[in-house]
Amino acid sequence: MKRELSTLLSRDFEFPGVLVTVNDVDVTPDFKQAHVFIGILGTLANPEEIIAQLTERRVYLQNKVAKRVVLKFTPRLSFHHDSSVERGTNVVSLIDRIDIPDEIRPLGEDDVAL
């Protein structure tokens, strides 16, 4: 389901200046609901608008997925903004900015970290 949704988003939708990815799809055990977590990166990104656009085209996406993925039920898609990639990028950026003096040595076996 994740792969098919990713393919549909890249082929059938245009998001100028923004990278939109399907980070995860969580399907309920009865296959009636699917929570689609969308990653949005870019300086022009407005997550609310992109999620609204996907929600507006939900039925189209469900029909396309139903033709490609064989399931007992076609789950009802609900889209959610997943900011985990953005948070990860921010953490890496913060780590890169840390200035570690050369005098600091790694802890040895006898050292105790506090």
Backbone as CSV, one residue per row, in Angstrom:
resi,resn,N_x,N_y,N_z,CA_x,CA_y,CA_z,C_x,C_y,C_z
1,MET,0.834,-1.182,0.000,0.000,0.000,0.000,0.884,1.253,0.000
2,LYS,1.933,1.233,0.821,2.836,2.375,0.899,3.489,2.634,-0.457
3,ARG,3.955,1.579,-1.107,4.618,1.735,-2.404,3.654,2.268,-3.455
4,GLU,2.444,1.764,-3.485,1.465,2.214,-4.474,1.087,3.678,-4.253
5,LEU,0.884,4.053,-2.999,0.568,5.457,-2.707,1.729,6.368,-3.091
6,SER,2.941,5.933,-2.805,4.112,6.725,-3.185,4.176,6.916,-4.693
7,THR,3.923,5.850,-5.426,3.924,5.926,-6.890,2.845,6.874,-7.389
8,LEU,1.656,6.775,-6.827,0.557,7.654,-7.234,0.875,9.122,-6.950
9,LEU,1.451,9.400,-5.791,1.775,10.785,-5.450,2.825,11.355,-6.398
10,SER,3.815,10.563,-6.731,4.861,11.085,-7.611,4.388,11.206,-9.054
11,ARG,3.477,10.336,-9.473,3.024,10.340,-10.856,1.838,11.272,-11.110
12,ASP,0.889,11.332,-10.199,-0.379,12.022,-10.451,-0.527,13.375,-9.744
13,PHE,0.427,13.743,-8.911,0.325,14.997,-8.165,1.572,15.834,-8.406
14,GLU,1.393,17.147,-8.362,2.522,18.062,-8.467,2.538,18.953,-7.236
15,PHE,3.688,18.993,-6.617,3.904,19.840,-5.459,5.158,20.666,-5.747
16,PRO,5.016,21.814,-6.408,6.191,22.610,-6.803,7.022,23.069,-5.607
17,GLY,8.317,22.798,-5.673,9.235,23.236,-4.634,9.154,22.456,-3.340
18,VAL,8.424,21.338,-3.352,8.211,20.571,-2.130,8.411,19.085,-2.436
19,LEU,9.058,18.390,-1.512,9.196,16.945,-1.608,8.155,16.323,-0.685
20,VAL,7.257,15.532,-1.275,6.196,14.878,-0.509,6.419,13.379,-0.594
21,THR,6.541,12.728,0.565,6.781,11.287,0.606,5.776,10.600,1.522
22,VAL,5.572,9.327,1.272,4.749,8.505,2.156,5.716,7.830,3.121
23,ASN,5.737,8.287,4.365,6.662,7.736,5.351,6.177,6.414,5.917
24,ASP,4.878,6.285,6.102,4.351,5.063,6.707,2.861,4.968,6.423
25,VAL,2.363,3.750,6.407,0.927,3.501,6.297,0.570,2.509,7.394
26,ASP,-0.346,2.906,8.243,-0.790,2.059,9.351,-2.230,1.642,9.065
27,VAL,-2.417,0.360,8.770,-3.744,-0.166,8.440,-4.316,-0.843,9.678
28,THR,-5.583,-0.552,9.972,-6.230,-1.175,11.125,-6.382,-2.675,10.878
29,PRO,-6.496,-3.473,11.934,-6.591,-4.930,11.780,-7.759,-5.394,10.905
30,ASP,-8.849,-4.639,10.866,-9.990,-5.032,10.034,-9.876,-4.503,8.602
31,PHE,-8.787,-3.831,8.266,-8.506,-3.295,6.922,-9.519,-2.266,6.441
32,LYS,-10.225,-1.637,7.362,-11.213,-0.649,6.948,-10.681,0.777,6.997
33,GLN,-9.605,1.020,7.730,-8.993,2.345,7.832,-7.494,2.223,7.584
34,ALA,-6.950,3.217,6.926,-5.503,3.289,6.740,-5.055,4.710,7.041
35,HIS,-4.154,4.841,7.971,-3.592,6.144,8.327,-2.289,6.299,7.548
36,VAL,-2.261,7.298,6.674,-1.121,7.527,5.805,-0.339,8.712,6.354
37,PHE,0.917,8.470,6.712,1.763,9.500,7.293,2.646,10.084,6.194
38,ILE,2.446,11.373,5.936,3.070,12.068,4.817,4.216,12.951,5.327
39,GLY,5.397,12.762,4.731,6.540,13.622,5.018,6.585,14.752,4.001
40,ILE,6.793,15.964,4.476,6.780,17.142,3.607,8.041,17.952,3.885
41,LEU,8.887,18.109,2.856,10.117,18.881,2.987,10.183,19.936,1.902
42,GLY,10.651,21.104,2.266,10.826,22.171,1.294,10.539,23.518,1.913
43,THR,11.153,24.535,1.342,10.978,25.875,1.889,9.585,26.422,1.611
44,LEU,8.951,25.947,0.546,7.611,26.424,0.200,6.512,25.544,0.795
45,ALA,6.892,24.615,1.661,5.939,23.633,2.182,4.932,24.255,3.134
46,ASN,3.670,23.967,2.883,2.592,24.294,3.809,1.862,22.978,4.065
47,PRO,2.216,22.284,5.151,1.663,20.956,5.396,0.143,20.899,5.401
48,GLU,-0.510,21.920,5.944,-1.970,21.901,6.010,-2.581,21.872,4.608
49,GLU,-2.017,22.670,3.695,-2.539,22.706,2.322,-2.329,21.378,1.609
50,ILE,-1.167,20.785,1.798,-0.869,19.521,1.120,-1.756,18.405,1.655
51,ILE,-1.930,18.332,2.967,-2.813,17.320,3.558,-4.250,17.551,3.098
52,ALA,-4.676,18.805,3.008,-6.034,19.117,2.527,-6.200,18.680,1.078
53,GLN,-5.176,18.899,0.253,-5.243,18.495,-1.149,-5.342,16.967,-1.268
54,LEU,-4.573,16.247,-0.466,-4.636,14.789,-0.500,-5.981,14.284,0.014
55,THR,-6.483,14.915,1.056,-7.782,14.513,1.606,-8.894,14.761,0.589
56,GLU,-8.793,15.854,-0.128,-9.779,16.179,-1.162,-9.792,15.127,-2.276
57,ARG,-8.634,14.555,-2.576,-8.522,13.555,-3.640,-8.477,12.124,-3.088
58,ARG,-8.947,11.959,-1.853,-8.918,10.669,-1.172,-9.607,9.571,-1.962
59,VAL,-10.799,9.832,-2.469,-11.564,8.810,-3.182,-10.813,8.362,-4.440
60,TYR,-10.238,9.307,-5.160,-9.440,8.981,-6.340,-8.285,8.047,-5.960
61,LEU,-7.574,8.403,-4.883,-6.452,7.582,-4.448,-6.904,6.198,-3.990
62,GLN,-8.019,6.126,-3.273,-8.549,4.833,-2.833,-8.885,3.949,-4.025
63,ASN,-9.533,4.522,-5.046,-9.884,3.742,-6.235,-8.647,3.222,-6.949
64,LYS,-7.634,4.049,-7.073,-6.396,3.634,-7.730,-5.705,2.525,-6.935
65,VAL,-5.663,2.679,-5.615,-5.033,1.662,-4.766,-5.811,0.350,-4.849
66,ALA,-7.132,0.425,-4.873,-7.970,-0.775,-4.931,-7.692,-1.603,-6.186
67,LYS,-7.337,-0.946,-7.274,-7.037,-1.652,-8.518,-5.670,-2.327,-8.495
68,ARG,-4.772,-1.819,-7.646,-3.399,-2.322,-7.639,-3.080,-3.228,-6.453
69,VAL,-3.780,-3.036,-5.331,-3.511,-3.820,-4.123,-4.743,-4.646,-3.808
70,VAL,-4.569,-5.954,-3.756,-5.701,-6.851,-3.515,-5.857,-7.055,-2.010
71,LEU,-6.963,-6.542,-1.501,-7.307,-6.687,-0.092,-8.788,-7.036,0.015
72,LYS,-9.180,-7.588,1.150,-10.591,-7.904,1.364,-11.439,-6.639,1.279
73,PHE,-10.971,-5.569,1.904,-11.626,-4.266,1.852,-10.610,-3.253,1.350
74,THR,-11.111,-2.227,0.703,-10.234,-1.097,0.387,-10.325,-0.142,1.560
75,PRO,-9.217,0.067,2.243,-9.276,0.918,3.436,-9.594,2.370,3.099
76,ARG,-10.270,3.029,4.019,-10.526,4.463,3.895,-9.256,5.172,4.328
77,LEU,-8.705,5.965,3.444,-7.443,6.637,3.702,-7.658,7.918,4.505
78,SER,-6.824,8.108,5.499,-6.793,9.400,6.206,-5.331,9.822,6.266
79,PHE,-5.091,11.072,5.929,-3.729,11.581,5.784,-3.329,12.405,6.998
80,HIS,-2.074,12.213,7.413,-1.534,12.908,8.577,-0.134,13.405,8.228
81,HIS,0.181,14.607,8.673,1.525,15.141,8.464,2.484,14.471,9.438
82,ASP,3.571,13.927,8.915,4.601,13.277,9.727,5.844,14.152,9.694
83,SER,6.145,14.787,10.796,7.273,15.723,10.838,8.553,15.070,11.349
84,SER,8.602,13.739,11.413,9.776,13.065,11.958,11.028,13.329,11.130
85,VAL,10.916,13.408,9.818,12.082,13.673,8.980,12.595,15.085,9.242
86,GLU,11.683,16.044,9.353,12.080,17.421,9.650,12.784,17.500,11.003
87,ARG,12.227,16.818,12.003,12.846,16.823,13.331,14.224,16.172,13.274
88,GLY,14.360,15.087,12.538,15.647,14.423,12.392,16.665,15.315,11.708
89,THR,16.248,16.022,10.677,17.135,16.949,9.978,17.587,18.061,10.911
90,ASN,16.676,18.570,11.728,17.030,19.616,12.690,18.028,19.111,13.728
91,VAL,17.846,17.877,14.204,18.763,17.309,15.193,20.154,17.157,14.581
92,VAL,20.234,16.641,13.363,21.536,16.491,12.695,22.188,17.856,12.504
93,SER,21.405,18.860,12.144,21.933,20.208,11.968,22.489,20.751,13.290
94,LEU,21.772,20.521,14.375,22.253,20.968,15.690,23.543,20.252,16.083
95,ILE,23.609,18.966,15.832,24.812,18.200,16.161,25.994,18.702,15.350
96,ASP,25.768,19.004,14.083,26.845,19.502,13.226,27.380,20.845,13.701
97,ARG,26.554,21.641,14.374,26.978,22.961,14.827,27.725,22.935,16.160
98,ILE,27.738,21.793,16.827,28.426,21.697,18.119,29.933,21.744,17.878
99,ASP,30.601,22.629,18.603,32.054,22.757,18.501,32.670,21.967,19.649
100,ILE,33.284,20.822,19.330,33.879,19.963,20.350,35.379,20.245,20.394
101,PRO,35.876,20.702,21.535,37.314,20.970,21.654,38.136,19.692,21.494
102,ASP,39.367,19.829,20.994,40.246,18.684,20.795,40.660,18.038,22.109
103,GLU,40.598,18.787,23.231,41.042,18.254,24.513,40.101,17.185,25.065
104,ILE,38.889,17.159,24.574,37.916,16.187,25.091,38.263,14.822,24.519
105,ARG,38.391,13.849,25.431,38.720,12.501,24.986,37.527,11.588,25.236
106,PRO,37.442,10.495,24.498,36.340,9.561,24.737,36.486,8.899,26.103
107,LEU,35.373,8.496,26.680,35.407,7.814,27.984,36.069,6.456,27.841
108,GLY,36.882,6.108,28.833,37.509,4.792,28.865,36.679,3.846,29.724
109,GLU,37.211,2.636,29.896,36.485,1.637,30.700,36.350,2.053,32.166
110,ASP,37.374,2.720,32.689,37.371,3.102,34.097,36.630,4.392,34.382
111,ASP,36.279,5.155,33.329,35.591,6.418,33.493,34.105,6.185,33.724
112,VAL,33.503,7.085,34.480,32.075,7.001,34.765,31.407,8.220,34.141
113,ALA,30.389,7.981,33.336,29.626,9.081,32.724,28.534,9.514,33.688
114,LEU,28.391,10.795,33.843,27.329,11.309,34.719,26.248,11.950,33.918
